[in-house]
Amino acid sequence: MRRWWTLLLAGVTGVLLSGCGLPAGVDGELTDGWAALGAPRIFVPPAGVCHAGGFVAIPYLSSFSPVECTTSHRLETVHVGTFTGLDAERTEPPEPGSAQLRGAFAECDGRASEYVGGPWRTARLWLGVAVPPAEAWHGGARWFRCDLSEVANVENNGDPVNREASLAGALRSASPLHLGCYAAKLTRAETIESMPASDCARPHNAEFTGVWTAPDIAYPVTDRDWVPFYAGCWQQVARYVGVPDDGNLRYRTGIMALPAAPNQWRTGDRGVRCYLWLSDRSLTASLKGAGPAALPIKTG
């Protein structure tokens, strides 16, 4: 743009110095006939677009290259919000752990579920919040971007997978994205070794039962830290199967509690996926609403 303006002005100067006079209607003033330049516009990324690459927490405009959602992509922007109520002197975008970014994640959380047509954590989906780079922030950018990806699995930190369709409305009806039954394998320390998904009509020993929303507590590290997580997931299991949430519940089934990854936890993701797990038998049907007879108390 600068080179074009330079050439234009050089051309005008040449006319003025030629001594040939001015055309009719031209007064020789270079500025009075020009419209005022508008204020520079701040780039705000659009929602409802897809991206071939994976999630980037601080995306640069130079890398913004959306693709049609009907072509191969790994990421979809489901909402773009605006940071409000910030300190006017703030010079950097909010960081993970800040109240501002947790607020942004909460907005993204709700908007993502609206976009897909159901709670996004009940499916093989991952949500991230992107913020402007520092240079854009200095220029006045105050947006945050809510990006959703389909992942291979949520239990073993699966990578994003390529899609060729939008996630808009994807959970409004039964979908392969929905979490279901699993043939879980545990280590000797009773941690998850693998959790391959299984058709609920085939032998399996674990089943997704719902999401417990944790309060604003520390990420679990010690056995004591995990206590409220287990209690929350017991509630989910009882509600899902249709059995009493009492002291006998732990004699009916085991449970697995799967919080978000630590970095997501710092961002404000408090959703904990809950699973029932049977160590002594396999099932060939879902236990949803099956009642006490389908999940008897183990006495031995």
Secondary structure, 3 states (H helix, E strand, C coil): CHHHHHHHHHHHHHHHHCCCCCCCCCCCCCCCCCCCCCCCCCCCCCCCEEECCCCCCCCCHHHCCCECCCCCECEEEEEEEECCCCCCCCCCCCCCCCHHHHHHHHHHHHHHHHHHCCCHHHECEEEEEECCCHHHHHCCCCEEEEEEEEECCCCCCCCECCECCCCCCCCCCCCCCECCEECCEECCCCCEEECCEECCCCCECEEEEEEEECCCCCCCCCHHHHHHHHHHHHHHHHHHHCCCCCCCHHHCCEEEEECCCHHHHHHCCCEEEEEEECCCCCECCCCCCCCHHHCCCCCC
